[in-house]
Amino acid sequence: MNLAWRIYDYKGSNGESAIQAWLDREKVSKRDRGQLNQKMDLLAMHGMDLPPKLLAGPLRSKTEKLRRKNIYKLIVHGDLMLRPYLCRGPVNNDAEFTMLLGVIERNNVNDHDPSEAEAIRESIIENHDRRKDHERYR
């Protein structure tokens, strides 16, 4: 598989992928994890040129009424409507993405605001060690 884009995950306080911890905490099914992994493969291959309705953004913050120009969401349909937030870069915006925050959409409402993902993104800019190479979600 030719991967044009490098993918990283934000690291939680225990050094584990924050997305992996979220999947475990939410008890996301193997089927839904498989669909997320499939979308991650497409993201690594195609970057911003994903097929329609797989990547949305930049997202607008509901609490601050402003657009978070760096925050996007991956759209995964399954038993749960997974909408993990990610950003381009933030170290190299032309060659990488970083998975920032696990999000679930229920009744057309996401359970986290893009401003939360922006705060995580800013922490990564301050300290690049706050992220790790992406590994397939198990």
URDA-V604729 format. One record per residue. N is the residue number from 1. RES is the residue in one letter. SS is DSSP state (a for helix, b for strand, c for the rest). Layout:
{{N;RES;SS} {N;RES;SS}}
//
This chain:
{{1;M;c} {2;N;c} {3;L;c} {4;A;c} {5;W;c} {6;R;b} {7;I;b} {8;Y;b} {9;D;b} {10;Y;b} {11;K;b} {12;G;c} {13;S;c} {14;N;c} {15;G;c} {16;E;c} {17;S;b} {18;A;a} {19;I;a} {20;Q;a} {21;A;a} {22;W;a} {23;L;a} {24;D;a} {25;R;a} {26;E;c} {27;K;c} {28;V;c} {29;S;c} {30;K;a} {31;R;a} {32;D;a} {33;R;a} {34;G;a} {35;Q;a} {36;L;a} {37;N;a} {38;Q;a} {39;K;a} {40;M;a} {41;D;a} {42;L;a} {43;L;a} {44;A;a} {45;M;a} {46;H;a} {47;G;a} {48;M;a} {49;D;a} {50;L;c} {51;P;c} {52;P;c} {53;K;c} {54;L;c} {55;L;b} {56;A;b} {57;G;b} {58;P;b} {59;L;b} {60;R;b} {61;S;c} {62;K;c} {63;T;c} {64;E;c} {65;K;c} {66;L;c} {67;R;b} {68;R;b} {69;K;b} {70;N;b} {71;I;b} {72;Y;b} {73;K;b} {74;L;b} {75;I;c} {76;V;b} {77;H;c} {78;G;c} {79;D;c} {80;L;c} {81;M;b} {82;L;b} {83;R;c} {84;P;c} {85;Y;b} {86;L;b} {87;C;b} {88;R;b} {89;G;c} {90;P;c} {91;V;c} {92;N;c} {93;N;c} {94;D;c} {95;A;c} {96;E;b} {97;F;b} {98;T;b} {99;M;b} {100;L;b} {101;L;b} {102;G;c} {103;V;c} {104;I;b} {105;E;b} {106;R;b} {107;N;c} {108;N;c} {109;V;b} {110;N;b} {111;D;c} {112;H;c} {113;D;c} {114;P;a} {115;S;a} {116;E;a} {117;A;a} {118;E;a} {119;A;a} {120;I;a} {121;R;a} {122;E;a} {123;S;a} {124;I;a} {125;I;a} {126;E;a} {127;N;c} {128;H;a} {129;D;a} {130;R;a} {131;R;b} {132;K;b} {133;D;b} {134;H;c} {135;E;c} {136;R;c} {137;Y;c} {138;R;c}}
//
